[in-house]
Amino acid sequence: QVQLLETGGGSVQAGGSLKLSCVVSGTTIRLHHMAWFRQAPGEEREGVAYIPIRGSTDYADFVKGRFTISKDVPKNIMYLEMNTLRLEDTSMYYCAAARTWLSLKEGRGDFWGQGTQVTVSS
């Protein structure tokens, strides 16, 4: 059974930093393209950052230069380092895995975590 577990969310002041982790079990991230998404109440889910099996990472414009996605393949963990957090970054953050890149970019992950809340205050 494939499971994705996000940790690292919390409350932080604007300008602060958080690092999210996505621990994957039941499969290896060597076989999956991975991504972070977020969804705020009343809003649509949006892609934040993507990391392919091989190749370059990709970011939504609103996080470029502030967020960094990475992975530790031996540990089967994906990360999202978030710096210079803004009020508008407040959201539930989800990790996702997919066998195909296009599916992931279209928000159709094969596997999803339960999410971790990030709250940025002034």
C-alpha positions, 0 to 999 in steps of 0.5 A: 500500500502506497502512502505519502505522509507530509510533515513540517507544517506549522505557524510562522510569521511573514518572512519566515521559513518552513521545511516540509517533508513527504515520506513515501512508503510502499513504493520508491520515489525512483519510479515517480515524478513528485510534486507539492500542491496547495489548497486554501479554503474556497480556492482551487488546488494549485501546483507549487513545485515539481521534481521529475524522476530525472531532470530539472525541477519546475516551480509556479511563478508565485514561489520562484526564488523562495521555495526549493523542492528536493528529494532524498532517493535513498531515504524515499523522502521529498522536501519543500524548503519555503523561505520568505513566506508570505501571508498568501502562502497560507494553505494546506500543502499536499505531496503527490506522486505520479508515473507520468509527468503530464499527469502530475503537471495537470494535477492528476497524481496517482498518490496523494498525502493527507496534507500539512497546514502552513499558516503565515501571520503578520 
